[in-house]
């Protein structure tokens, strides 16, 4: 039997093979504009326009090429109703229409007060002030929410109620209270559902993680009966630290009240500068660390089958406004720089994620083993019948890290195909062919592959050709 006949028999597929035979691969992963993607679990933060914190018109060109399909927008009662009973949605119309034009679906975070009805708020945006302390404030809130839902009924279908009610900054003037938050949800839900019967309502919006006690109080008060999904904001310096166990406990709590209720990771980001403001601001960050953090957060969420994951924010928020007004500091979590709206490394890293992880890519129970004693994070997916394996060291990004080489063993079984393996560096997108590869049926062994503190992918060449 000659060599050609041997391979045609299929016997070779069950025998160990060294190296791969394939045509040249692209040098870099190609990005995909949002408009070209049918669906995706990936979102970008577009919050704080209720406080006019950035110029949205300077972001749309970049966002069009990013590849996300969702954007979280705060609706701004105080910006919309500046005279009693008069509602000006022009600013929000522009935001919604421009996002939809570039293939991104806005989802609304409905919240915060209005000094016309919550006069104790120290800043005109009334950030964090709940409209519960007078019948007048409650009725004005419900009227505003009704006008909002009616106005955007044909363009926006997902409404998240309030923001981070479990922390003092965003639940004023009273102490955070699960029952009181559910009171607000209970009065708000019927108004939105009346205007948009098929809307999707999101509750919880919890700051930090885990939030089991506060969340339990909310569900005990009836939150699960009122909303369709629950969201949370798991800020932490090391994205993976205790996260899987905490998310399992959180889902277990939800299951007791409403089995199968989906969870959304609605807001999470890392600064790109030291001396920033907001979450994680007390640590030493730079633009590269931020990009690595973004990759690890998003890939971890997707691997744990979080239904939607949103990165905060589109652009740095210069002179960030808290509940008391301007902070004189920048919240530097944007993928665009707040000074000139140019892309950071985190923008290009997110582009790389969006190129491969749209609605066609699903978590898969494949097997991936990484050699060595160091704990390594892994994630497995399948896309168009091809496996995608990811691995990285979940190192503290505040500490020095030395990249190394490692050995991996990957198995995908009969439900997927991997014929021409390629490696993708998700930080900047270069694609390479692994040099040292052996195969035995559905099992692959690769040596001298990179191990970084951010994800490297192994997949089939056909995914980057299509």
ABEGO torsion letter per residue (X at the ends): XBAAAAAAAGAAAABBBBEBBBBBBBABBBBBBAAABABBABBBBABGAAAGABBAAAAAAAAAAAGBABBBBBAGAAAABABBGBBBAAAAAAAAAAAAAAGBBBBBBBBEBBAAABAABABAAGBGBBBAABAAAAAAAAAAAAAAAAAAAAABABBBBEBGAABAAABOABBBBAAAAAAAAAAAAAAAAAABAABBBBBGGBBEOBAAAAAAAAAAAGAAAABABBBBBBBBABAABGAAAAAAAAAAAAAAABBGBBBBBABBBBBABBGBBEBGAABBBBAAAAAAAAAAAAAAAAAAGBABBBBOBABBBBGBBBAAEBAGBBBAABABBAAAGBBBAAAAAAAAAAAABBAABBBBBBBBBBBEABBBBBBBBBBGGBBBBBBBBBBBAABBBBBBBBBBBBBAEAABBBABBBBBBAAAGBBBBBABBBBBEABBBBBGBBBBABBBBBBBAAAAAX
